[in-house]
Amino acid sequence: MTQAIWKFGPIAGAPVKIMGKPISVGEQHGEFYVWTIVDPTWKDLPNTKESDELVEWHTVKLVPTGWDFEGTYIGTIHTKASDNNPYVFHLIEVEP
């Protein structure tokens, strides 16, 4: 099966529904994004919300270090609020 990697976001604290299997989280231009493995034919669907059963959906959220969570850990992102105050968040797949 042919696969592709797509980027979704930006994401913040609230859970977000994304297409494909989440594989990575990162920062670009000060915002957080999730990369997923998808079926590239999804781009040809007329409306993915109406074709829900044809698309693999996952729900993810960012959790700060030290916070309790339920779900599956995907990855970690390091960022800086200032030069001496780094923030570390973890991407968690949660139940929708």
N, C-alpha and C positions, 0 to 999 in steps of 0.2 A: 504494500500500500504506500502510495506517495504521501509524504508529509511536508508540512511547512511550519515555520516558527513565526508567530505573529506577536505584536506588542499591544497591550491594552492599558489604558489609564488616561490621565493620571488617577491614582487611587489615594484615598486618605483613610480615616479611621473606620468609617462605616463599611459593612460587608458589601462586596461588589460581585455581581454575576458576570462571569467572563466565558468566552468560548474557548474550548480546548483544555488540554491537561496542563496546569501550571507547572513550569519547570524552573523559573528564576524570577528574581525581583531585583530592581536596580533603580538608580537615580539618574535622571537626565534633566539638565537645566533647572535643577532645584525641585523637581517633582518626581514622584515614585510611579514606576510602571511594572507590569507583570508580563513576562514572556511565556507563551504557551505553545504546545504542539497541537496543530490543527490539521484537518483534512482540507487541502487547498481548494477543493470543489465547493466548499461552503461560500466562497466569494461569489459564486454564480447563483446562489439562491435569491429569489426576488425579495424576500423579507425574512430574516432569520428569526424574528419574533413569531411570525406565523408558521415557520418551518421548525418549530421548537424540537420536534421529535427527530429531525434530521441532523441536529447539531448537538455536540457534547458540551454541556454546560457545567461549570464549577463555580462555587462561591468562595471568595477569599477575603481576608481582612488583614490589616497590619496591627500587630500587637507590640507595644514597647517592652523592652527587657524588664523582667521582674513581675510582669502582670500575669495573672492566671489566664488560661485559655483552654478551650476544648476544640479539638480538631487535629488535623495533620500538618506538621511542620513542613514547609516548602523551602525556605531560605531566609537569609539574613541580609539586611542592608545597613551600612554605616554611613552616617551623614553628620554634618556639623551645624549646630545652631550658631556657634561662634568659634573662634580659634581654640578656645579652651573648654568647650562644652559639647562633646559629641553626643549625638543621638543614635541609638541602635534599635531597629525595628525588625520584627520577624513576620514573614508572610505565612499565614495559617489558612489551610482550606477548612471551611466550616460547613455544617449542614445548612442548606438553604432555608 
